[in-house]
Amino acid sequence: MINNNKTIKIDQKNSRRDFLRQSAVLTTGLFAFPRCISNKVAPSIPLEILKDGGSGYTVVLNREANEQEENAAGQLVGYIEQSSGVRLPVLKGLTGDARVRKKIVLGFGDVTESLGITVETTLLGGQGYLLESVGDNLVIAGSTGLGTLYGVFDFLESYLGVRWYAPGVSSVPKVSKLTIPSVDQTTVPSILYREPRYTWPGKDKDFMSHLRINSGKWGGLGSGYFDFLSPKEFYDDHPEYFSEIGGKRIREETQLCLTNPEVFEIVLERMLQKMRDNPDSRAYNFFAEDYYNYCQCENCQAVNEQYGSNGATQFAFLNKLAEHTSKEFPNKLLGTLAYTYTEKPPKGMAIHHNVIIWLCHMFPCCDSHSIESCERNASYKEHAIKWSKICNHLYIWHYIVDFAHYYNPFPNFRAFASDMRFYKRLGVEGIFAQGISDSGGGGEFSLLRGYYCARLLWDVDQDANAVMKDFLQGYYGKAWELIWDYINLLQDEVEEKNIHLHLYVNPGQGHLSDAIVSQGTDLFDQAEAAVTGDPVLLDRVQVARMPIDYAKLFPRNGYHIEKERLVFNGKIGGPVEAGKFIERMKRHGFRSIRERFMSNPEQLLGMSVMLTGGLPVATLENDFLRVDVVPVLAGRILRIIDKKSGRCITAHNKVRSLWFPFTGGQENRLGELHSPYGWVEPAELVKQTTVSLTTRAKLKNGLVLKRWISLSGRNKLKISSSVINTGQKAIETRLRSHLELDMGDLRSTQVSFVNKAGEQTSPEIGAIISDMREGVHYYQEAVPDGQWHFEVEGIEVVQSFGGSQVEFVSLHAFPEDMGDLEVELWLPIEKIAAGGKRSFEETIEVKSI
């Protein structure tokens, strides 16, 4: 330990066990970091660094000063001059100039030794530092990496009041006098690897460094499986290298067969080469592609069953990989994700000491309440605690933005601060806080959130509110208190009403009632008025209010159907408001409103026309059923109503659904899980009678989807779907039928069918619910033989289809509180020739019991 009662700021509140654990994490042999032994040559007194417009101090570097320490000297001298007009001289070593009495010494070495401070062993970590006064001298010295530079930043912030809020936005107060008290402080960061990931236009290495963001090679080089072994390179000759699903090796949205010995040899060879080619990197990542479809072959399944986790094959593979790579590179780490199907820790498997586990705070985790307090985080909390006990290097991939709506108001600040303290107590070594990576940046409070995250990752125990207020005052000037009130308005709303937000919520999640939107609008009106004479601050405030304006463009209060139109409740911003929003995005270079597809902001204009004008509803009706179809919503059969009971058996008007209003009822999808078409593209009504209609939609992948919907018999609805290739080239795709049922109490729903093997099957709804994001899938002989039944509270639905056409089926009921049971039929992938067509028929029968 450090003597002389130095304060290890970041670890004051830790138990001894926690502190020793963090120290052990830092002493992996990957870094050289000094222990500090102090034998002061003179008692400390207050230091007058600046007085009467001058200074008697010289910045002194040790003779062996490295590049980072020389950079630290430049930063210190530059900011003191900018603040006071005084430029301190800089010396390297003291040989031949013993007359220098008042010194600011940077780094460890010969000069610090002359003051009685020497370097011995390992406590400061790769980034820790001390600030210590010795007589008239001040020592700012850190580890051989970034420690001294970070110590200088601490000095500039703590004593000069310098702040770096955003790229190109800093605050350097003017001073003529600077006296600092006797100081004896040692600091190490709470989290070793810290990266809030945002696209900030104009950011550079200096800005990242000022916020102590140490991204890049520290966290890992490389990424997914396919960076090492891809279907494009190997599938044609070696399909056995890839996932077996339902007895068949798949190419689309596949993973690797991690029990295949040839896969291991290829990955090992390429991983070793990557390490040789990139010797400065600390860690190298290898993790699953971003979807499910993990290999279900006999060998992979056996490993997963043995360890009770669908990710067991991945972790066993990484263990073996680390065992081999550590022979040549004993200090290099291998990172992998605990994410979706790999999140659950394997029981009874020890993780190799050179493996980093990246645990992801993924949907359905709640972001508006802390991990420790919210029931929706209970499973994740359990997994985090278990991972912390079985791996040496636990890292966290924590999402801090709404990926479905970048501009959706997303009050997660309080929860984030609490969660970082939770992670520190677990001994987490690194945190990647993922925000917006899209080119152009933008989004809700991206600059504030990045600053806030960076500061808290450095010191999780500091006052989070003070950090936020500091930014607001520095960035928004006189408007800061009104924006502070707005942030707290949203935070109080989700806490007091127990509203759960996650990384894919839409503006209708419940936290943006008309009253809250109105209050938020009033606060921003006042904020603009407060800075109306300052065009720079006014523009910043107007950017900050974009999320509340964005929320007004979306339906937040559901809809009703009247006079053959679907009408959204409440006031929704129209084309004028949408145009203003888009123009502001363009003015600032913001390019995306959400992650991946459908990210172009121009779509807001078309949506505003559609949402404010209401949507035509085509109705089919007989004595037993009423069926409402909304052509503009992808030809969606929105409601199927049993007239006898008056009940609608399809899910609809679920405002909290991820893609509301493009949800509910029955529609067709084309493609795979992460590349679907057909479910959002508007269709046109081609023909209609009282009992049948036809819709047609041109899809974004170049195909045409035609749907013929008719009432067949007393209580049956027949759906015939055709995919037509009107282009000049063959297109490969998969046709799917997607039905969302809401027949009553979800937990009371009974599912039954006879499978192709002739076996009666009745899956428990509880098991379907517990499979969460992945759902339950049936393949080969387990597929229903042409129909299945769904029954609840006196009503039964029978879905019938050509069993020979269906490759597999799936059931989802997630999240449970939505009350939906999603039923999906997947046809095989097929190449549709130019001018060709593929068709599928199904019926939905509704019976009152």
JOTA-V564512 format. One record per pair of residues at least 12 apart in sequence whose C-alpha atoms are under 8 Angstrom apart, sorted by sequence separation. I is the first residue (numbers start at 1). J is the second residue. D is the distance in whole Angstrom. If there is no record, write none. Layout:
i->(I/I)
j->(J/J)
d->(D/D)
This chain:
i->(61/77/129/130/140/160/161/239/242/243/322/364/365/400/452/455/472/499/557/617/618/627/628/638/639/652/667/683/684/694/695/707/708/723/750/751/787/788/811/129/160/242/243/244/271/300/364/528/555/556/557/617/618/626/627/638/639/651/652/683/684/694/695/707/708/750/751/787/810/811/59/128/129/242/243/527/528/555/556/616/617/626/627/638/650/651/683/694/707/750/751/786/787/809/810/127/128/160/241/242/365/452/469/555/615/616/625/626/650/682/683/693/694/706/707/750/786/809/810/127/235/241/294/318/343/400/452/616/625/626/650/681/692/693/705/706/749/786/787/809/73/93/94/126/196/240/241/343/494/524/555/615/625/626/662/681/692/693/705/706/748/786/808/809/59/93/124/125/126/127/128/129/160/194/195/318/493/554/624/625/662/681/692/705/706/747/785/786/807/808/115/124/126/127/128/129/159/194/195/241/336/338/339/361/552/553/554/582/624/678/681/691/692/704/705/746/747/784/806/807/808/126/127/128/131/194/195/231/240/334/335/336/337/338/339/433/448/451/552/553/582/623/624/691/703/704/783/806/807/126/127/129/130/159/193/194/241/315/333/334/335/336/337/338/339/490/524/552/553/678/703/704/806/807/128/129/193/241/332/333/334/335/336/337/338/340/582/677/703/704/805/806/127/128/331/333/335/337/339/448/677/702/703/805/448/521/553/677/702/703/756/757/783/193/359/553/640/702/756/757/783/193/288/431/490/578/579/638/639/755/756/783/65/112/287/311/489/521/578/638/678/755/756/758/780/314/326/520/549/633/634/637/638/755/756/779/780/59/61/63/323/633/636/637/755/756/779/58/59/60/61/62/63/225/311/312/322/357/406/575/578/636/637/754/755/778/779/53/55/57/58/59/60/61/62/225/310/311/489/517/550/574/575/636/753/754/777/778/53/54/57/58/59/60/61/105/107/309/310/311/319/322/396/549/635/753/777/778/2/53/55/58/60/73/103/104/105/106/107/108/167/255/309/311/312/319/322/367/394/395/398/400/401/403/575/634/754/777/1/2/3/4/60/72/102/103/104/105/106/107/108/167/168/229/255/310/311/312/357/394/395/396/397/398/399/400/401/410/486/574/575/753/754/776/777/2/3/101/102/103/104/105/106/107/167/168/254/309/311/356/359/361/393/394/395/396/397/398/399/400/401/409/517/546/573/574/753/775/776/805/101/104/105/107/167/309/315/319/355/356/357/358/359/360/361/362/393/394/395/396/397/398/399/406/407/408/413/420/424/572/752/753/775/776/69/166/167/229/255/257/258/309/318/355/356/357/358/359/360/361/362/395/397/406/407/420/486/751/752/775/69/228/229/253/254/255/256/257/308/309/345/353/354/355/356/357/358/359/360/361/388/406/485/486/574/751/752/774/775/802/228/253/254/255/256/307/308/344/351/352/353/354/356/358/360/388/417/421/512/572/573/750/751/773/802/167/253/254/255/257/259/307/343/350/351/352/353/388/420/421/483/572/750/751/772/801/802/107/166/259/307/345/349/350/351/385/482/483/543/749/750/771/772/773/801/58/65/106/228/258/307/345/368/482/749/750/772/800/801/60/62/164/228/257/368/369/417/513/568/749/768/769/772/799/800/57/58/59/60/61/62/65/368/370/371/482/483/507/512/567/568/634/748/768/769/799/800/57/58/59/60/61/62/64/367/368/369/370/482/634/748/768/769/798/799/56/57/58/59/60/61/62/63/164/368/369/370/508/510/567/568/633/634/769/798/799/57/59/62/63/164/368/371/372/417/479/480/507/508/509/567/633/634/635/745/769/797/798/62/245/284/286/287/292/367/370/371/479/507/508/566/567/633/634/635/743/744/745/797/798/62/133/245/247/282/283/284/285/286/287/288/292/367/370/478/479/507/508/565/566/632/633/634/635/743/744/797/61/62/132/133/243/244/245/246/247/282/283/284/285/286/287/372/414/565/566/632/633/743/796/797/60/132/133/243/244/245/281/282/283/284/285/286/371/479/553/565/566/631/632/795/796/131/132/243/244/245/283/478/479/564/565/631/632/743/795/796/131/132/242/243/244/264/268/272/478/564/631/668/795/796/130/131/243/259/271/477/564/631/794/795/130/131/258/553/564/794/130/258/268/555/561/129/130/153/264/268/554/128/129/259/128/129/258/128/150/221/477/635/127/128/220/223/224/225/476/635/127/150/220/221/222/223/224/225/475/479/635/671/672/124/125/217/218/219/220/221/222/223/224/225/226/634/670/671/124/217/218/219/220/221/222/223/224/225/476/631/670/671/127/217/218/219/220/224/475/476/670/671/126/217/669/670/668/669/668/669/620/621/622/668/669/620/621/667/668/746/619/620/666/667/620/635/666/667/620/666/746/41/665/666/745/746/40/41/664/665/744/746/39/40/72/76/411/664/665/39/40/68/72/75/76/79/83/414/664/742/38/39/66/68/71/413/742/37/38/69/411/412/741/742/37/38/68/69/72/76/80/411/740/741/36/37/68/740/741/36/37/740/741/36/37/411/739/740/35/36/738/739/34/35/36/738/739/34/35/738/34/35/737/738/33/34/35/45/736/737/33/34/35/44/45/47/83/622/625/650/651/736/737/32/33/34/44/45/46/47/82/83/84/620/621/624/625/650/651/736/33/34/43/44/45/47/83/84/410/620/623/624/650/651/735/736/33/42/43/44/82/83/84/622/649/650/651/734/735/32/33/41/42/79/649/650/734/735/31/32/40/41/559/648/649/734/735/27/31/558/648/734/558/647/733/734/558/732/733/27/408/409/557/732/733/26/404/405/408/445/556/732/733/23/26/402/403/404/405/444/555/731/732/402/403/404/405/730/731/23/401/402/404/444/730/731/400/402/444/730/731/399/443/729/730/729/728/725/727/728/34/724/725/726/727/34/725/726/33/725/726/32/33/724/725/32/724/725/724/220/723/724/220/722/723/722/723/722/721/722/720/721/720/721/720/1/54/719/720/53/368/718/719/52/53/718/719/51/52/718/50/51/368/369/717/718/50/51/368/716/717/49/50/716/717/48/49/50/716/48/49/715/716/48/49/368/369/715/47/48/368/715/46/47/367/368/46/47/366/367/368/46/47/366/367/45/46/366/367/45/365/44/364/409/363/407/408/409/363/407/408/362/363/408/409/407/408/442/407/509/510/508/509/441/442/508/649/440/441/442/440/441/442/443/506/439/440/441/505/506/439/440/505/506/438/439/505/506/438/504/506/438/657/656/654/651/9/7/8/9/10/11/6/7/8/9/10/6/7/8/9/10/11/6/7/8/10/406/407/406/405/406/404/405/406/404/405/403/404/403/645/642/644/642/642/219/191/190/197/193/194/195/196/197/198/191/192/193/194/195/196/197/198/199/191/192/193/194/195/196/197/198/199/191/193/196/197/198/199/201/191/197/199/200/201/211/199/200/213/199/200/212/198/199/211/212/211/212/200/198/30/198/197/196/404/196/196/195/194/194/194/191/190/191/189/190/191/189/190/189/190/166/165/165/166/165/30/29/30/28/171/165/169/165/165/25/25/291/25/22/21/18/22/18/18/14/253/252/340/341/10/10/10/364/292/246/246/247/246)
j->(73/89/141/142/152/172/173/251/254/255/334/376/377/412/464/467/484/511/569/629/630/639/640/650/651/664/679/695/696/706/707/719/720/735/762/763/799/800/823/142/173/255/256/257/284/313/377/541/568/569/570/630/631/639/640/651/652/664/665/696/697/707/708/720/721/763/764/800/823/824/73/142/143/256/257/541/542/569/570/630/631/640/641/652/664/665/697/708/721/764/765/800/801/823/824/142/143/175/256/257/380/467/484/570/630/631/640/641/665/697/698/708/709/721/722/765/801/824/825/143/251/257/310/334/359/416/468/632/641/642/666/697/708/709/721/722/765/802/803/825/90/110/111/143/213/257/258/360/511/541/572/632/642/643/679/698/709/710/722/723/765/803/825/826/77/111/142/143/144/145/146/147/178/212/213/336/511/572/642/643/680/699/710/723/724/765/803/804/825/826/134/143/145/146/147/148/178/213/214/260/355/357/358/380/571/572/573/601/643/697/700/710/711/723/724/765/766/803/825/826/827/146/147/148/151/214/215/251/260/354/355/356/357/358/359/453/468/471/572/573/602/643/644/711/723/724/803/826/827/147/148/150/151/180/214/215/262/336/354/355/356/357/358/359/360/511/545/573/574/699/724/725/827/828/150/151/215/263/354/355/356/357/358/359/360/362/604/699/725/726/827/828/150/151/354/356/358/360/362/471/700/725/726/828/472/545/577/701/726/727/780/781/807/218/384/578/665/727/781/782/808/219/314/457/516/604/605/664/665/781/782/809/92/139/314/338/516/548/605/665/705/782/783/785/807/342/354/548/577/661/662/665/666/783/784/807/808/88/90/92/352/662/665/666/784/785/808/88/89/90/91/92/93/255/341/342/352/387/436/605/608/666/667/784/785/808/809/84/86/88/89/90/91/92/93/256/341/342/520/548/581/605/606/667/784/785/808/809/85/86/89/90/91/92/93/137/139/341/342/343/351/354/428/581/667/785/809/810/35/86/88/91/93/106/136/137/138/139/140/141/200/288/342/344/345/352/355/400/427/428/431/433/434/436/608/667/787/810/35/36/37/38/94/106/136/137/138/139/140/141/142/201/202/263/289/344/345/346/391/428/429/430/431/432/433/434/435/444/520/608/609/787/788/810/811/37/38/136/137/138/139/140/141/142/202/203/289/344/346/391/394/396/428/429/430/431/432/433/434/435/436/444/552/581/608/609/788/810/811/840/137/140/141/143/203/345/351/355/391/392/393/394/395/396/397/398/429/430/431/432/433/434/435/442/443/444/449/456/460/608/788/789/811/812/106/203/204/266/292/294/295/346/355/392/393/394/395/396/397/398/399/432/434/443/444/457/523/788/789/812/107/266/267/291/292/293/294/295/346/347/383/391/392/393/394/395/396/397/398/399/426/444/523/524/612/789/790/812/813/840/267/292/293/294/295/346/347/383/390/391/392/393/395/397/399/427/456/460/551/611/612/789/790/812/841/207/293/294/295/297/299/347/383/390/391/392/393/428/460/461/523/612/790/791/812/841/842/148/207/300/348/386/390/391/392/426/523/524/584/790/791/812/813/814/842/100/107/148/270/300/349/387/410/524/791/792/814/842/843/103/105/207/271/300/411/412/460/556/611/792/811/812/815/842/843/101/102/103/104/105/106/109/412/414/415/526/527/551/556/611/612/678/792/812/813/843/844/102/103/104/105/106/107/109/412/413/414/415/527/679/793/813/814/843/844/102/103/104/105/106/107/108/109/210/414/415/416/554/556/613/614/679/680/815/844/845/104/106/109/110/211/415/418/419/464/526/527/554/555/556/614/680/681/682/792/816/844/845/110/293/332/334/335/340/415/418/419/527/555/556/614/615/681/682/683/791/792/793/845/846/111/182/294/296/331/332/333/334/335/336/337/341/416/419/527/528/556/557/614/615/681/682/683/684/792/793/846/111/112/182/183/293/294/295/296/297/332/333/334/335/336/337/422/464/615/616/682/683/793/846/847/111/183/184/294/295/296/332/333/334/335/336/337/422/530/604/616/617/682/683/846/847/183/184/295/296/297/335/530/531/616/617/683/684/795/847/848/184/185/295/296/297/317/321/325/531/617/684/721/848/849/184/185/297/313/325/531/618/685/848/849/185/186/313/608/619/849/186/314/324/611/617/186/187/210/321/325/611/186/187/317/187/188/317/188/210/281/537/695/188/189/281/284/285/286/537/696/189/212/282/283/284/285/286/287/537/541/697/733/734/187/188/280/281/282/283/284/285/286/287/288/289/697/733/734/188/281/282/283/284/285/286/287/288/289/540/695/734/735/192/282/283/284/285/289/540/541/735/736/192/283/735/736/735/736/736/737/689/690/691/737/738/690/691/737/738/816/690/691/737/738/692/707/738/739/693/739/819/115/739/740/819/820/115/116/739/740/819/821/115/116/148/152/487/740/741/116/117/145/149/152/153/156/160/491/741/819/116/117/144/146/149/491/820/116/117/148/490/491/820/821/117/118/148/149/152/156/160/491/820/821/117/118/149/821/822/118/119/822/823/119/120/494/822/823/119/120/822/823/119/120/121/823/824/120/121/824/121/122/824/825/121/122/123/133/824/825/122/123/124/133/134/136/172/711/714/739/740/825/826/122/123/124/134/135/136/137/172/173/174/710/711/714/715/740/741/826/124/125/134/135/136/138/174/175/501/711/714/715/741/742/826/827/125/134/135/136/174/175/176/714/741/742/743/826/827/125/126/134/135/172/742/743/827/828/125/126/134/135/653/742/743/828/829/122/126/653/743/829/654/743/829/830/655/829/830/125/506/507/655/830/831/125/503/504/507/544/655/831/832/123/126/502/503/504/505/544/655/831/832/503/504/505/506/831/832/125/503/504/506/546/832/833/503/505/547/833/834/503/547/833/834/834/834/832/834/835/142/832/833/834/835/143/834/835/143/835/836/143/144/835/836/144/836/837/837/334/837/838/335/837/838/838/839/839/839/840/839/840/840/841/841/123/176/841/842/176/491/841/842/176/177/842/843/176/177/843/176/177/494/495/843/844/177/178/495/843/844/177/178/844/845/177/178/179/845/178/179/845/846/179/180/499/500/846/179/180/500/847/179/180/500/501/180/181/500/501/502/181/182/501/502/181/182/502/503/182/502/182/502/547/502/546/547/548/503/547/548/503/504/550/551/550/551/585/551/655/656/655/656/589/590/656/797/589/590/591/590/591/592/593/656/590/591/592/656/657/591/592/657/658/591/592/658/659/592/658/660/595/818/818/818/820/185/184/185/186/187/188/184/185/186/187/188/185/186/187/188/189/190/186/187/188/190/592/593/593/593/594/593/594/595/594/595/594/595/595/848/846/848/847/848/430/424/424/432/429/430/431/432/433/434/428/429/430/431/432/433/434/435/436/429/430/431/432/433/434/435/436/437/430/432/435/436/437/438/440/431/437/439/440/441/451/440/441/454/441/442/454/441/442/454/455/455/458/447/446/282/450/450/450/658/453/454/454/454/457/458/457/457/458/457/458/459/458/459/459/460/447/447/448/451/451/331/331/332/331/474/471/475/474/475/392/393/674/429/427/427/425/429/426/427/425/672/672/773/774/459/460/461/815/774/778/779/780/780)
d->(8/8/5/6/7/8/6/8/6/5/7/7/5/7/8/7/7/7/5/6/6/6/7/7/8/5/6/6/5/7/5/7/5/8/7/6/5/7/5/4/7/6/6/8/8/6/8/6/6/8/6/5/8/8/5/8/7/5/6/5/6/6/7/6/6/8/7/4/6/7/7/6/6/4/5/7/7/7/8/6/7/6/6/6/7/6/4/5/5/7/7/6/6/8/5/7/6/8/6/5/7/6/7/8/7/7/7/5/5/6/7/6/6/6/6/7/5/6/7/6/7/5/8/7/7/8/6/8/6/7/8/7/7/5/7/5/7/6/8/5/8/7/7/6/7/7/8/7/6/8/6/7/5/7/7/7/6/6/6/6/8/4/6/6/8/7/7/7/7/6/8/5/8/8/5/8/6/6/6/6/6/6/4/5/8/6/5/8/8/5/7/6/6/5/5/6/8/6/6/7/8/6/8/7/8/5/7/6/5/8/8/6/6/6/6/8/7/7/6/6/7/7/4/8/7/6/5/6/8/6/6/6/6/6/6/7/7/8/6/5/7/7/7/5/7/5/8/6/5/7/8/7/7/7/6/7/8/8/5/5/4/5/5/5/5/7/6/5/7/6/6/6/5/5/8/6/7/6/7/6/6/6/6/6/6/7/8/7/5/7/6/7/7/8/8/7/7/7/7/7/7/7/7/8/8/8/8/7/8/8/8/5/8/7/7/7/8/7/5/7/6/7/8/8/8/6/6/6/6/6/6/7/8/7/8/8/8/7/5/4/7/5/6/8/7/8/8/7/8/8/8/5/7/5/6/7/7/7/8/6/7/6/7/5/4/5/5/6/6/6/6/6/5/7/6/7/7/8/8/6/7/6/7/6/5/6/7/7/7/7/5/5/5/5/5/7/6/4/8/7/7/8/8/5/6/6/7/5/8/6/8/6/6/6/6/7/8/8/6/7/6/6/7/7/7/8/6/6/7/7/7/7/7/7/7/6/6/6/6/6/7/7/7/7/8/5/7/8/8/6/7/6/7/8/5/7/8/4/8/6/7/7/8/8/6/5/5/5/5/4/7/7/7/8/7/8/8/6/7/5/6/6/6/6/6/6/5/7/6/5/6/7/7/5/7/7/7/7/5/6/6/6/5/6/6/8/8/6/7/7/7/7/7/6/5/5/5/5/5/5/7/6/8/7/7/6/5/7/5/8/8/7/8/8/5/7/7/7/8/7/6/6/6/6/6/8/6/7/6/6/6/6/7/8/5/7/8/7/8/8/6/6/6/7/7/8/8/7/8/8/8/5/7/8/5/5/5/5/5/5/7/8/7/5/5/7/6/7/5/5/6/8/7/7/8/6/7/6/6/8/6/7/8/7/6/6/5/6/6/6/6/6/8/8/6/6/7/7/7/8/6/8/6/6/7/5/6/6/6/7/6/8/7/6/8/7/7/6/8/7/7/8/5/7/7/6/7/7/7/8/6/5/7/6/5/8/8/7/6/7/7/6/6/7/7/6/7/6/7/6/7/7/8/7/8/7/6/7/8/7/5/8/7/6/4/7/7/7/6/7/7/6/8/7/6/6/5/6/7/6/8/7/8/7/6/7/7/7/7/5/7/7/7/7/5/8/6/6/6/6/7/8/5/8/8/7/7/6/7/8/7/6/6/6/5/6/7/5/5/5/5/5/7/7/6/8/8/4/6/5/8/6/6/8/5/6/5/6/6/6/7/7/7/7/8/5/7/8/8/8/7/8/5/8/6/6/7/7/5/7/7/6/8/8/6/8/8/7/7/8/5/6/5/7/7/6/7/5/6/7/8/7/8/8/7/6/6/5/8/4/6/7/7/5/5/8/6/8/6/7/6/6/8/8/8/6/6/6/6/5/7/7/8/6/8/7/6/7/6/5/8/6/5/8/6/7/5/8/8/8/5/7/8/6/7/7/6/4/5/4/5/6/8/8/5/6/4/7/8/6/6/8/5/7/6/5/6/8/6/6/6/6/8/8/6/8/5/6/7/5/7/5/6/5/4/5/7/7/6/6/6/5/5/7/8/6/6/6/6/7/7/5/8/6/7/6/5/6/8/5/7/7/5/7/7/8/8/7/6/6/5/6/6/6/7/7/5/4/7/8/8/8/6/6/7/8/8/8/7/6/8/5/7/6/4/8/7/7/6/7/7/7/8/7/6/6/8/7/7/7/6/6/5/5/6/8/8/8/5/7/7/7/8/6/7/4/4/5/5/5/6/8/7/6/5/6/5/5/6/5/6/7/6/6/6/7/7/5/7/8/6/7/8/6/6/8/7/5/8/8/7/6/6/7/5/6/6/8/6/7/5/7/5/6/6/6/8/8/5/7/5/6/7/6/7/8/4/5/6/6/6/7/7/6/6/8/5/8/7/8/5/7/6/7/6/7/5/7/7/5/8/8/8/8/8/8/6/6/6/8/7/7/8/5/8/5/6/6/7/6/6/6/7/8/6/6/7/8/5/6/5/7/6/7/6/6/6/7/4/8/5/7/8/6/6/6/6/7/5/5/5/8/6/6/6/4/5/5/5/6/7/7/5/5/8/7/5/5/6/7/6/8/6/6/8/8/8/5/6/7/7/6/6/5/6/8/8/7/6/6/8/8/6/6/6/5/5/6/8/6/4/7/8/5/5/8/7/7/6/4/5/7/6/5/6/5/7/8/6/6/8/6/5/8/7/6/8/6/7/5/7/5/7/6/8/7/7/6/8/6/8/5/6/8/7/6/6/7/4/7/8/5/6/6/7/6/7/7/8/7/6/6/6/7/7/6/6/7/4/8/7/7/7/6/5/7/7/8/5/6/4/6/7/6/6/5/8/6/5/7/8/5/7/8/7/6/4/8/7/8/7/5/5/5/7/6/7/8/8/7/6/7/6/6/5/5/5/8/7/7/7/5/7/6/6/4/8/5/7/7/7/5/5/6/4/5/7/7/5/6/6/4/7/8/6/7/5/8/7/5/6/7/6/6/6/7/4/7/5/7/7/5/7/5/7/7/6/5/8/5/6/6/8/5/7/4/6/6/6/7/4/7/7/7/6/5/7/6/7/7/5/7/5/6/6/6/5/8/4/7/5/5/7/5/5/7/5/6/6/6/6/6/7/5/7/6/5/8/8/8/7/8/6/6/8/8/7/8/5/5/8/5/6/8/5/6/8/5/7/8/7/7/8/6/8/7/8/7/8/8/6/8/8/6/7/7/6/8/7/8/8/8/6/8/7/7/7/6/8/6/5/5/5/6/5/5/5/7/6/7/6/7/7/6/8/7/5/6/5/8/5/8/5/8/6/6/5/7/7/7/8/8/8/7/7/7/7/6/6/6/6/7/7/5/4/5/5/4/5/5/6/6/5/6/6/6/6/5/5/5/6/8/7/7/5/7/6/7/7/7/8/7/7/7/6/7/5/8/7/7/8/6/8/7/7/7/7/8/7/8/6/8/6/6/7/7/6/7/6/6/6/8/5/8/5/5/6/6/6/8/8/8/7/6/7/8/8/7/6/8/7/7/7/7/7/7/6/7/7/8/8/7/7/7/8/8/8/6/8/7/7/7/8/5/8/6)
